[in-house]
Amino acid sequence: MKIIKFPSKSEWPEIVKRPHLDLSELNATVKRVLDDVKAHGDAAVKRYEHQFDHVELDGLAVSEAEIDEAMQLISPELKASLELAHHNISVFHEAQRFEGQKIETAPGVVCWQKSVPIEKVGLYIPGGTAPLFSTVLMLATPAKIAGCREIVLCTPPNREGKVNPAILAAARIAGVSKIFKAGGVQAIGAMAYGTESVPKVYKIFGPGNQFVMTAKQQVSLHDVAIDMPAGPSEVCVIADAKSNPVFVAADLLSQAEHGTDSQVMLITISEDMLNRVKDETERQLERLPRKEIAAKTLENSQLVLVHDTDEAMALSNCYAPEHLIIATEDYEQLAQKVVNAGSVFLGPWACESAGDYASGTNHTLPTHQYALAYNGVNLDSYNRKVTFQLLSKEGIKSIGKAVVCMAENEQLEAHAEAMRVRLENI
């Protein structure tokens, strides 16, 4: 891990920079696969499943019998854990329901909004080095609460053509409509364009590797909406002299084990804490099954010493982390200064793992500094706000002359006439 002490503000842009890849070849590869899926449907998806996931598939759909079998294969403890997490996620997202109000903006002019669910949504669930069954709950639960009519899930199978049982169990618990055996770019293409088996959806959600994220961005240009642009996962921990270095190191490593392109950052006002966290991170790293992945991540990560907590928060807001853990004694005061972050964890006991699995908040969050402008997935992500307005004769009298004046000055005569004929009719 790189140690940086008391950097000047001119150095901050370099500190918060994420690793960049040459995407020219990646974009071309992704486009070829998407074009193939668009042209050849199921046949292309199966061909790429054979090429990339090394599996021969007769069909793409997961049967009810396979889901029944999965429910028997998972342990009672895991089933109970999934149900607990699903309950907490449901409670949190239920509270986000939108209640529109009718507002009279002028006499006789009434305006309001109605929240309407997106009819068809697609969920992508990675199944590679870590099958993310928790993401099924995070994406499907709010979709079900929102009232999405069709919830389609794609996830890669193993070499025997089976989907991870925990992914299927989570899908049943959360109320997924249809599940398909498809991973990577071909899955994104199938949901974006539709195939003989996979329905076309209106919006695609979910994380993935650089191929998946590039595919999502490409299909979003013309064919389908996506949840957000995103990159590799990341965490920033803010610590002071009284933070627990064991906890802080564990939090850094919990993010580092995601993948070699992840990034972790510590910002601290205590040099002693910086050194203790560094030593503790190296000690805990040795015990991790995913040690090699985490170690590679730590090469891109930084321990930053700053003068005070004001500077720490300013640097964090510049970084705009996906996950922000404020592990300081004055976390309540510092929480008020958060401007840019995906999800924030306060105090020594709020580990990022809680939000990843079972606290109830959503773990699908903006990365790669997109937290400057984007929020994480929430109930609104699955809805559209449709606006309504009702005008009476009194409303025409209230705003008619202003509308005509503005339309005339924009040289849009038909706009002016649409109001003018109504004014003349009163």
JOVENVEN-V127239 format. One record per pair of residues at least 12 apart in sequence whose C-alpha atoms are under 6 Angstrom apart, sorted by the first residue. I is the first residue (numbers start at 1). J is the second residue. Records with the same first field share a line. If there is no record, write none. Layout:
I=J ; J
This chain:
1=298 ; 299 ; 301 ; 302
2=302
3=302 ; 303 ; 304
4=304
5=304 ; 305
6=305 ; 306
16=319
34=189
38=193
41=195
42=195
45=186
54=159
55=159
60=180 ; 181
61=180
62=179 ; 180
67=168
70=165
71=169
85=358
88=360
89=360
92=360
93=379
100=113
107=395
108=391 ; 392 ; 394 ; 395
109=390 ; 391 ; 395
110=389 ; 390
111=388 ; 389
112=387 ; 388
113=386 ; 387
114=385 ; 386
115=384 ; 385
116=383 ; 384
117=146 ; 147 ; 148 ; 382 ; 383
118=148 ; 382 ; 383
119=148 ; 149
120=150 ; 201 ; 202
121=151 ; 201 ; 202 ; 203 ; 204
122=152 ; 153 ; 201 ; 204
123=153 ; 204 ; 205 ; 206
124=153 ; 154 ; 206
125=155
126=155 ; 208
127=156
133=166 ; 167
137=174
138=362
140=174
141=174
142=379
143=382
150=177
151=176 ; 177
152=177 ; 178 ; 179
153=179
154=179 ; 180 ; 182
155=181 ; 182 ; 183
156=181 ; 182 ; 183
157=181
184=212
185=212 ; 215
192=224
202=224
203=224 ; 225 ; 226
204=226
205=226 ; 227
230=366 ; 367
231=367 ; 368
232=261 ; 262
233=262
234=262 ; 263 ; 264 ; 322
235=264 ; 323 ; 324
236=264 ; 265 ; 266 ; 324
237=266 ; 324 ; 325 ; 326
238=267 ; 268 ; 326 ; 327
239=268 ; 327 ; 328
240=268 ; 269 ; 270 ; 328
241=270 ; 273
243=327 ; 328
245=277
249=277 ; 280 ; 281
252=264
256=294 ; 297
257=293 ; 294
259=293
260=293 ; 296 ; 297
262=297
263=301
264=301
265=301 ; 302 ; 303
266=303 ; 304
267=304 ; 305
268=305
269=305 ; 306 ; 307 ; 308
317=339 ; 340
320=340 ; 341 ; 369 ; 371
321=341
322=341 ; 342 ; 366 ; 367
323=342 ; 343
324=344
325=344 ; 345
326=346
327=347 ; 348
331=347
340=371 ; 372
341=371
342=365 ; 366 ; 371 ; 376
364=376 ; 377
404=416
